[in-house]
Amino acid sequence: MSVEQNVQLMRRWFQEVWNEGRIETVYELFSPDAIAHGQEGAEGELHGPEEFERFVRKIRGAFSEMQLTVEDVFATDDKGALRWSSIMKHTGDTLGMPASGRTVRTRGVTLVRFADGKIVEGWDNWDQLGMLQQIGALSTPMAA
């Protein structure tokens, strides 16, 4: 695929999967043998579209009102990088805690490797600690 097609694939992923909740896009764009790193902690891995679908449902179940914005996106013939920000409202309990009703703001970076027009590997680094603090699941340590 061309650089521009890879950029558009990443933009489409964020728009359709996260902003619109279109699960079918996960199966269309995430290779059956793809691996995603970092969604549920630094060492966590998700294998294939089925596991990624469960992750999407978990996050969207906790944050029904979600808007992710692509801030920057770059690509080569087989890799891409995307910087994003989000505003989400914590309205569900799929993270294992009651909904707080709080609005959460977070940022992240996603790196992707492509093959045959699909995502075959991805790495996410996003402020999961800040998200948990904002919904009241963790308290912010006091300065010494």
Secondary structure in CASP SS format (residue, H / E / C, confidence):
PFRMAT SS
TARGET T0000
AUTHOR 0000-0000-0000
METHOD secondary structure of the structure
MODEL  1
M C 1.00
S C 1.00
V H 1.00
E H 1.00
Q H 1.00
N H 1.00
V H 1.00
Q H 1.00
L H 1.00
M H 1.00
R H 1.00
R H 1.00
W H 1.00
F H 1.00
Q H 1.00
E H 1.00
V H 1.00
W H 1.00
N H 1.00
E C 1.00
G C 1.00
R C 1.00
I H 1.00
E H 1.00
T H 1.00
V H 1.00
Y H 1.00
E H 1.00
L H 1.00
F E 1.00
S E 1.00
P E 1.00
D E 1.00
A E 1.00
I E 1.00
A E 1.00
H E 1.00
G C 1.00
Q C 1.00
E C 1.00
G C 1.00
A C 1.00
E C 1.00
G C 1.00
E E 1.00
L E 1.00
H E 1.00
G H 1.00
P H 1.00
E H 1.00
E H 1.00
F H 1.00
E H 1.00
R H 1.00
F H 1.00
V H 1.00
R H 1.00
K H 1.00
I H 1.00
R H 1.00
G H 1.00
A H 1.00
F C 1.00
S C 1.00
E E 1.00
M E 1.00
Q E 1.00
L E 1.00
T E 1.00
V E 1.00
E E 1.00
D E 1.00
V E 1.00
F E 1.00
A E 1.00
T C 1.00
D C 1.00
D C 1.00
K E 1.00
G E 1.00
A E 1.00
L E 1.00
R E 1.00
W E 1.00
S E 1.00
S E 1.00
I E 1.00
M E 1.00
K E 1.00
H C 1.00
T C 1.00
G C 1.00
D C 1.00
T C 1.00
L C 1.00
G C 1.00
M C 1.00
P C 1.00
A C 1.00
S C 1.00
G C 1.00
R C 1.00
T E 1.00
V E 1.00
R E 1.00
T E 1.00
R E 1.00
G E 1.00
V E 1.00
T E 1.00
L E 1.00
V E 1.00
R E 1.00
F E 1.00
A E 1.00
D C 1.00
G C 1.00
K E 1.00
I E 1.00
V E 1.00
E E 1.00
G E 1.00
W E 1.00
D E 1.00
N E 1.00
W E 1.00
D C 1.00
Q H 1.00
L H 1.00
G H 1.00
M H 1.00
L H 1.00
Q H 1.00
Q H 1.00
I C 1.00
G C 1.00
A C 1.00
L C 1.00
S C 1.00
T C 1.00
P C 1.00
M C 1.00
A C 1.00
A C 1.00
END
